[in-house]
């Protein structure tokens, strides 16, 4: 567990929140491009496992993007630190 000052805790929490919003926007764009984008280009003519490609890419593509993004966030952005205010105890 990392020891941070009061100010560093808020900076880290803000960084984590921004990174989470960015990942949510990326997932939305993948869903948008995978669903509406593929349907707009090829319609229902392209299939994956007998399902329309727009459905597969829009549904499972955004889901897989979210899983990969959360793994990256937990390894690179999130920091384990105590939320208790240590300065009050001293």
C-alpha positions as CSV (number, residue, x, y, z in Angstrom):
1,X,0.0,0.0,0.0
2,X,1.4,3.4,-1.0
3,X,1.6,6.2,1.5
4,X,0.4,9.5,0.0
5,X,-0.2,12.9,1.4
6,X,-3.7,14.4,1.5
7,X,-3.1,16.4,-1.7
8,X,-1.5,13.5,-3.5
9,X,-4.6,11.3,-2.7
10,X,-6.9,13.8,-4.4
11,X,-4.6,14.1,-7.4
12,X,-4.5,10.3,-7.8
13,X,-8.2,10.0,-7.4
14,X,-8.8,12.6,-10.0
15,X,-6.3,10.8,-12.4
16,X,-8.2,7.5,-11.9
17,X,-11.6,9.2,-12.5
18,X,-10.3,10.8,-15.7
19,X,-8.8,7.5,-17.0
20,X,-12.1,5.8,-16.2
21,X,-14.1,8.4,-18.2
22,X,-11.7,8.0,-21.1
23,X,-12.2,4.2,-21.1
24,X,-15.9,4.7,-21.0
25,X,-15.7,7.0,-24.0
26,X,-13.5,4.5,-25.9
27,X,-16.0,1.7,-25.2
28,X,-18.9,3.9,-26.4
29,X,-17.0,4.6,-29.7
30,X,-16.2,0.9,-30.2
31,X,-19.9,0.2,-29.7
32,X,-20.9,3.0,-32.0
33,X,-18.4,2.0,-34.8
34,X,-19.0,-1.7,-34.3
35,X,-22.8,-1.5,-34.4
36,X,-23.9,1.4,-36.5
37,X,-20.7,1.8,-38.5
38,X,-20.6,-1.8,-39.7
39,X,-24.3,-1.9,-40.4
40,X,-24.0,1.4,-42.4
41,X,-21.2,-0.1,-44.5
42,X,-22.4,-3.7,-45.2
43,X,-25.9,-4.0,-43.7
44,X,-26.9,-7.5,-42.8
45,X,-24.9,-9.2,-45.6
46,X,-21.8,-9.9,-43.4
47,X,-22.3,-12.5,-40.7
48,X,-20.2,-13.9,-37.9
49,X,-21.4,-17.3,-36.5
50,X,-24.7,-16.8,-38.4
51,X,-25.3,-13.5,-36.6
52,X,-25.1,-10.1,-38.2
53,X,-21.6,-8.6,-37.9
54,X,-22.9,-5.3,-36.6
55,X,-24.5,-7.1,-33.7
56,X,-21.4,-9.2,-32.9
57,X,-19.0,-6.3,-33.2
58,X,-21.2,-3.8,-31.4
59,X,-22.0,-6.2,-28.5
60,X,-19.0,-8.3,-27.9
61,X,-16.5,-5.7,-29.2
62,X,-17.4,-3.2,-26.6
63,X,-17.4,-5.9,-23.9
64,X,-13.9,-7.1,-24.8
65,X,-12.7,-3.5,-25.0
66,X,-14.0,-2.8,-21.5
67,X,-12.3,-5.9,-20.1
68,X,-9.0,-5.1,-21.7
69,X,-9.3,-1.5,-20.6
70,X,-10.0,-2.3,-17.0
71,X,-7.0,-4.6,-16.9
72,X,-4.8,-1.8,-18.3
73,X,-6.3,0.7,-15.8
74,X,-5.6,-1.6,-12.8
75,X,-2.0,-2.2,-13.9
76,X,-1.0,1.2,-15.1
77,X,-3.2,3.9,-13.5
78,X,-4.8,2.8,-10.3
79,X,-2.7,2.9,-7.1
80,X,-3.5,1.1,-3.8
81,X,-3.5,3.6,-1.0
82,X,-5.3,4.1,2.3
83,X,-8.2,6.5,2.2
84,X,-7.9,7.3,5.9
85,X,-6.5,10.7,6.8
86,X,-3.2,10.0,8.6
87,X,-2.6,13.6,9.4
88,X,-5.5,13.7,11.8
89,X,-4.2,10.8,13.8
90,X,-0.8,12.5,14.5
